[in-house]
Amino acid sequence: MAGRLSAAGHDLVVWSRTPAHAEALAGQAQVAASPAEAGSKADVAVTMLTDGGAVEEVVLGRHGLAEGLAPGALLIDMSTTGPAPARKVAKALEEHGVGFVDAPVAGSVGPAAEGMLAIMVGGADEAVARARPLLEVLGDPERTWHVGPVGAGQAAKLMLNLVLGGVTAAVAEGFILGRVLGLSPDTALDVLEGASVAVQTVKSKRDKLRSGDYGDPGFRLALMHKDLRLALEAARAARANLPGTERVAELFAGAKGRGLADQDYAAVAAYLEGMAPLLEQPPEGQPGPG
């Protein structure tokens, strides 16, 4: 990411908790002795760290960025921290006259090197507008979303990774089920890759999820529950355990119990919404749905 910014013509000052990482960029950037020193030489700081604790240490700790950044500077934090640490750091920097944008990313080393990261951005309009030219060097402009105020980028990233983790677990369980029922690994993977509906789920169910209207079912929830039970029965017969699928089947059973059996299977979202009271009452200081 630093290399992309340098190649785009930006003058860089770098610091890393792992000194070798910063020293590797010595030919492209000045190497600072501390975050404070790096901040003192920058109009915009970009952090990419492990978690919220690391961000607070690097920004607010001794010799941290907050000591070096001048009033009017901007911090773009691209770490995945969760909303609360983002808001804490933003509030602390506001006292120094420093702007803040949380901009966590989706994508690994390859997309980072190619400038094709997906970026979820939280912050005030002015700060996000200022950050956007740099974000467009680091990520795909068509997949860079300003999703709300400070902390909203983190919320979007957690949402995304929850889905990613769930889909990955489901693919893994499907792969195990196929193998224990006699499919070869390659055959199971070919079918999952060629026929998996995961990529299309959001597209095909977007209108129903957005409106909350699950009538006119494409596939009834009761039938989805039946198929999940069949998968679990087959796995048990083959002495395999699918704990994620067991929990998913319980969710669909709960939805059936709430009278949703004859609605579209996406109505499991309506059941889950009943377990999320903050959908009815947003956190203090945060906008409600819509």
Backbone hydrogen bonds, N-H to C=O, Kabsch-Sander energy under -0.5 kcal/mol:
donor,donor_aa,acceptor,acceptor_aa,energy
5,L,1,M,-2.0
6,S,2,A,-2.4
7,A,3,G,-2.6
8,A,4,R,-1.5
9,G,6,S,-1.8
10,H,5,L,-2.2
12,L,28,Q,-0.5
14,V,30,Q,-3.1
21,H,18,T,-2.1
22,A,18,T,-0.9
23,E,19,P,-2.7
24,A,20,A,-1.6
25,L,22,A,-1.8
26,A,23,E,-1.7
28,Q,25,L,-1.9
29,A,25,L,-1.8
30,Q,12,L,-2.4
32,A,14,V,-3.1
32,A,30,Q,-0.6
36,A,63,H,-2.1
38,A,34,S,-2.2
39,G,35,P,-3.0
40,S,36,A,-2.0
41,K,37,E,-0.6
41,K,38,A,-1.1
42,A,39,G,-1.6
45,A,74,L,-2.9
47,T,76,I,-2.1
55,V,51,D,-2.0
56,E,52,G,-2.6
57,E,53,G,-2.1
58,V,54,A,-2.7
59,V,55,V,-2.6
60,L,56,E,-2.5
61,G,56,E,-0.7
61,G,57,E,-1.2
64,G,61,G,-2.0
65,L,58,V,-2.2
66,A,59,V,-2.8
67,E,64,G,-1.5
68,G,64,G,-0.7
68,G,65,L,-1.2
69,L,65,L,-2.8
72,G,97,G,-2.9
73,A,70,A,-2.3
74,L,43,D,-1.7
75,L,99,G,-2.2
76,I,45,A,-3.3
76,I,74,L,-0.5
77,D,75,L,-0.6
77,D,101,V,-2.6
78,M,47,T,-3.5
78,M,76,I,-0.7
80,T,49,L,-0.6
81,T,79,S,-0.7
86,A,82,G,-1.2
87,R,83,P,-2.4
88,K,84,A,-2.3
89,V,85,P,-2.6
90,A,86,A,-2.5
91,K,87,R,-2.4
92,A,88,K,-2.1
93,L,89,V,-2.5
94,E,90,A,-2.0
95,E,91,K,-1.0
96,H,93,L,-1.5
97,G,94,E,-1.4
98,V,93,L,-2.3
99,G,73,A,-2.7
101,V,75,L,-2.3
102,D,122,G,-2.1
103,A,77,D,-3.4
103,A,101,V,-0.5
105,V,78,M,-0.7
106,A,118,A,-2.6
112,A,108,S,-2.1
113,A,109,V,-2.5
114,E,110,G,-1.9
115,G,111,P,-0.7
115,G,112,A,-0.7
116,M,111,P,-3.2
117,L,111,P,-0.5
117,L,138,L,-1.1
118,A,106,A,-2.4
119,I,143,R,-2.1
120,M,104,P,-2.3
121,V,119,I,-0.6
121,V,145,W,-3.5
122,G,102,D,-3.1
123,G,148,G,-2.7
128,V,124,A,-2.7
129,A,125,D,-2.6
130,R,126,E,-1.9
131,A,127,A,-2.0
132,R,128,V,-2.1
134,L,131,A,-1.0
135,L,131,A,-2.1
136,E,132,R,-2.5
137,V,134,L,-1.0
138,L,134,L,-1.5
139,G,135,L,-2.7
140,D,117,L,-2.8
143,R,140,D,-2.1
144,T,141,P,-1.1
145,W,119,I,-2.4
145,W,143,R,-0.6
147,V,121,V,-2.6
147,V,145,W,-0.9
148,G,121,V,-0.7
152,A,149,P,-2.7
155,A,151,G,-2.1
156,A,152,A,-2.5
157,K,153,G,-2.2
158,L,154,Q,-2.6
159,M,155,A,-2.3
160,L,156,A,-2.5
161,N,157,K,-2.6
162,L,158,L,-2.3
163,V,159,M,-2.0
164,L,160,L,-2.7
165,G,161,N,-3.0
166,G,162,L,-2.5
167,V,163,V,-3.3
168,T,164,L,-2.6
169,A,165,G,-2.5
170,A,166,G,-2.4
171,V,167,V,-2.8
172,A,168,T,-2.7
173,E,169,A,-2.7
174,G,170,A,-2.8
175,F,171,V,-2.7
176,I,172,A,-2.4
177,L,173,E,-2.8
178,G,174,G,-2.8
179,R,175,F,-2.0
180,V,176,I,-2.9
181,L,177,L,-1.6
182,G,179,R,-1.8
183,L,178,G,-2.9
188,A,184,S,-2.9
189,L,185,P,-2.5
190,D,186,D,-2.7
191,V,187,T,-2.3
192,L,188,A,-2.4
193,E,189,L,-2.7
194,G,190,D,-2.4
195,A,191,V,-2.8
196,S,192,L,-1.3
200,Q,197,V,-0.6
201,T,197,V,-0.8
201,T,198,A,-1.0
202,V,198,A,-0.5
204,S,200,Q,-3.0
205,K,201,T,-2.1
206,R,202,V,-1.0
209,L,205,K,-2.8
210,R,206,R,-2.8
211,S,207,D,-2.3
212,G,208,K,-2.5
214,Y,212,G,-0.7
221,L,263,Q,-2.8
222,A,261,A,-2.5
224,M,220,R,-1.8
225,H,221,L,-2.5
226,K,222,A,-2.0
227,D,223,L,-2.3
228,L,224,M,-2.3
229,R,225,H,-2.3
230,L,226,K,-2.1
231,A,227,D,-2.3
232,L,228,L,-2.3
233,E,229,R,-2.5
234,A,230,L,-2.3
235,A,231,A,-2.2
236,R,232,L,-2.6
237,A,233,E,-2.1
238,A,234,A,-1.2
239,R,236,R,-1.8
240,A,235,A,-2.8
246,E,242,L,-2.2
247,R,243,P,-1.9
248,V,244,G,-2.3
249,A,245,T,-2.9
250,E,246,E,-1.9
251,L,247,R,-2.0
252,F,248,V,-2.2
253,A,249,A,-2.2
254,G,250,E,-2.5
255,A,251,L,-2.1
256,K,252,F,-2.3
257,G,253,A,-2.2
258,R,254,G,-0.8
258,R,255,A,-0.8
259,G,256,K,-2.1
260,L,255,A,-1.8
261,A,256,K,-0.5
263,Q,260,L,-1.8
264,D,214,Y,-3.1
265,Y,219,F,-2.1
267,A,264,D,-2.7
268,V,265,Y,-1.6
269,A,266,A,-2.3
270,A,267,A,-0.7
271,Y,267,A,-1.4
272,L,268,V,-2.3
273,E,269,A,-2.5
274,G,270,A,-1.1
275,M,272,L,-1.7
276,A,273,E,-1.7
279,L,276,A,-2.1
280,E,277,P,-1.4
281,Q,277,P,-1.6
286,Q,283,P,-2.4
